[in-house]
Amino acid sequence: MMRFKVETPTKLEHGVEQPERRAEPRASAWVLPREVPTLARNEVHVWLVDLAAEARGVGILERFLDDGERIRAARFMFEQDRRRFTISHGVLRVLLGGYLGIEPGEVCFSYGRWGKPALAEGSKPTGLCFNLSYSYRLALYAFARGREVGIDIEYVQPSLAEEQVAEQFFSPRERADLRALPPHVWDQAFFQCWTRKEAYVKARGKGLSLRLDQFDVSVAPGSPAALLATRGDPQEAPRWSLQSLAPGLGYVAALAAEGTCWRLKSWRWPSDVLDVGKAFAQRPPWAGLDALGKLAVRSKS
């Protein structure tokens, strides 16, 4: 399997998107890698994938899934949901295969007590941690070495941003901060709060055992994402960093990662999985994309 020296992209700064009713990803905010991105220990990589654009390649990505993943996909009632699951998990395997230097189908998972996926014992001892989230047509992936990560993306739906939901799941401090905001920013602030909380919960890997009202995150639009306080263990909050992400118009997303001394790099997946081989013809990809390109060629022949 070939490996290549990477050209480091320019560091990106993510702003806060104002809610709009369009769902196209902002491709200009994310870098399409020319070669293998090297994941340093002081970095967190986040990948943006347009699931709708990958619809033609679902059959290719499905070949990378194991039996358990195919069973999970088959349980979805609607074809669109099955397709999104298949694409998002197939791409995850390609990305993990790239970072590990193995084929996508060789990636093996284990699952924590509360369901958080991790690399199975016996995988290369790289300390590679990862997390996945998808909503409607967009998916986000986070990768780091030696630090836990969690990521969450949500499509802004005003009908879900109700005060009774905040009363049930948000902390008293967060609810007070939301009530202090003008009505026209409520929806954006609600989903910023939700995604920041979900990202932290996913990074911790404790599922529903970690109650959402037992910690505080920043809420106001435009404010830096932050874990402000944790009940039970006051020293927990300084151990984590939160980062707002701008995946696309109409979406809100957040990243949580252990520690503070890390740098974010944002990558964009090629727009069409069937064009991967062509897109990287002059710039050979890593192991996963190489395998994907070969399958794409076969599917066209």
N, C-alpha and C positions, 0 to 999 in steps of 0.2 A: 504494500500500500504506500502510495507516494505522499510525501509531506513537503511543504514549501514554506519559505520564509514569508512572514506576513508584513505588510505595510500598515503601520498604525494609523488609524483614522483620526481626524480632528475631534477633540472632546466636545460633546454636545451639552447644551444647557436646555433643560425642559421647562417650558412655561406652563401656565394653567390655561386650558382651553375654555372659552365661553360656550355654553351649551347651544348647539344648533341641531337641526333635525336631519342632517346628512350624515352618512356613515362611512364615507370614503376615507381610507387611511391616508395620513399625511406622509407620503413616501419621501418627500424632501427632508423630513426630520430624521430619517434613519438611513444609515450607510449600507449599501450593498457591498459585501466583502469581495475583494478581488481574489483572495487566497485564504489560507487557513488562519482564522483569528487565534492567536496565542492567548490563552487565558492565564494571566499572571495571578499570583496570590493576593495582590493588592487591587484586583479588579473584580467587578461584577459585570457580566455580559447579559444584556437583555435583547431578545430577538422578537421582531414583529412579523406575524404571518397573516396574510389575507386568506382566510379559509374559503371564501367564495371564489377567489381566483384559482384556487387549487382543485376545484371540483372535478375538472377533467382528469386529474391524476389520482383520484381516490383509489382506483383499482391497483395502481402501482404501489401506493403507500400501504395498502392493506396487506400486501405480501410480506411486509416487515413485521406485522403484528404477531404475537404469540396466540395460542389457543384461548387463553383467558381473556385477552383483549378483544378477540373476535366475539366471544360469548357476551362480553359486556356491551359491545356495539350492537349485537343482535337484539338486546333487550329493549332498545329504544323503540318507541311506538312509531315515530315518524321518520321517514327516510332522511329528511334534512338533518335531524339530530344524529342519526347513525353516521351520516357522511361527515359531519363536523367532528364527531368523536374519532372516527377513523383517520381523518386528515391530521388533526391536532396531535394524536398519539403516534402516527406514522412519522410526522416531522420531528417529534421529540426523539424518536429512535435515531433518525438521521443525524440530528445535532449531537446527541450523546455519542453516537458512533464516531463522529468527527473528532470530538474532544478526546475520546478514548483510543482512537486509532484502530477501531474494529468495525465490522459490518453492522448495519442497523439491526438485522435479525439476530445478532449475537448478543445484544444488550439484554441483561437479565435484571429483573427488579425484585426487591423485597418491600414489604410494607410494614410500617410501624404500628404500634398498638391502636392508634387512632386513624390509621389508613394513609398516612403520608408516605408516598413512594420514595425509595432510595435505591441506589445500586446494590445488587445482591452481593453477599460475601463471595469472594473469589474474583470479583471484578478487579481491574487494575487498581493498585493502592494509590490513587491520585488525590483522594480526599475531595472528589468532585461532588458538589451538592447542586440540586436543581429544583425547579418548581414550574408548574404550568397553570395557566388560566385562560379561558376563552369565553367570549360572550358574542352571540350573533355571528358576525362575519370575521371578527378579529381574534387572534390568539397572541399571548405573550409568554415568553419563556425566560427564566432567569437561571444563570449558571455561575458558580463560584467555587473556589478551591479552599477548603478548610474553614468555611463559614456557612452557616445555615442561611437560606434565603426563602422568601415567600413573595408571591406576586398575585395581584388580583386586577381584573379588568371588568368593567361593567358598562353596558350601554345605558345611557341616561333615559329613563322612562319616568316622567313626572308622576304617573299614576301610582308608582311604587314608593315615591318619596313622601310618605305620609307621616304625620306627627305621631300617630299611634305606633308606627313601626319604630320610630326613634325612641319613644317612651319605653318600648319593650326591650330594645337591644342596646341603646347607647347609654353612656354613663351620665350621672347628673350634671357634671361639668360640660360635657358635650351637648346635652340638651339645652342647657342654659346659653351656651355659645350660639347654638342654632337659633334659639328664640330671639336673640339680640340682632340677628341679621335682617336686612330688608327682604321682603317676599320675593323679589325678582332674582335673588341669588340662592334661594332655599334649595332648589333641586340640585344645583352644582355642589353646594356645600354638603348636602345630605350624602351624595354619592362619593364625594371626597372623603368624608368621614368613614363611610362604609368600606371603601376599598382600602384605606389605610389600616383599618381594624382587621379586615380579612387578610391582608398581606402579613401582618404581624402574627395573627393566629396560625396561618399556614407555615410561616417560618418556624414557629415554636413546635409545630407538629403535634399539638395536643387536642385538636378537634374541638368538639363541643364541651370538653372538660374545662376549657379555658373560657370562662364567661365573658361576653363582650362588654359587660358593664363594669368589669373589674380593672379596667385600664382606660386611660385618656389619650386621645390623639388630637392634634390640631385640626380645626374645622374650617375656618374662614377662607373663602376663595382668595388666592394670592398669597396666603401665609405659607411659610416653609412647612413641608411635611415633617412631623415630629411625633415621637412617642413621649408624651408629657409626664405621665406618672403611671405606676402600677401598684395596685393594692397587694398587700401581703409581703412584697419584697421591693422596698424602695430602690434597691440597687439594680433592679432589672432594667429599668428604663434607659439608663446611660449605656447599657451594653448594646443597644440597637440603634440603627439609623433607618429613617424612612425617606423615600424619594418619590415625588410626584412624577408621573410619566404622561406624555401627550401622544397616545397611539393613533388618534384620529378624531375628526370632528364628530361630536355626539357621544364620545366615549370618555370615561374617566378611569384612571389606573394608578396603582401605587406599588412600590417595591419596598420590602423590608429585608435588611441584611444585618448580620452580626457585625459589631465593631463600627468604628468611625473612619478609620484610615483606609478607605478604598475608593476606587475611581470607577465611574459608570461608563460603559461603552455600549452604544445602541446599534444594533444590526438589523438589516431588512432581508428577509427571505426572498429569493427570486420570485417574480410575479406569477410564473406558471411552471409547475413542476415538470411538465413535459418538455419545457425548453431549457431545463437545467444543463443537459449535455451540451447544447449549443452555446448557452451563455458562458460556460466555463471552458469552451473549446481551446481558447488561447490562454486561459488562466486556470489550469487544472485545480479542481476542488479537493477537499479531503476525502477520506475513505467513504463516508456516508453519501456525499453528493456524487462521488464517482460511481458508486453502486446504483444510485438513483438514475444517473445519466444513462448507464448501460441498460437499465430496465426500460427507460423511456424510449431509447432507440429500438429495443425489441418490440415494444408495444406499437410502434409506428410501422414496423416492417410487415 
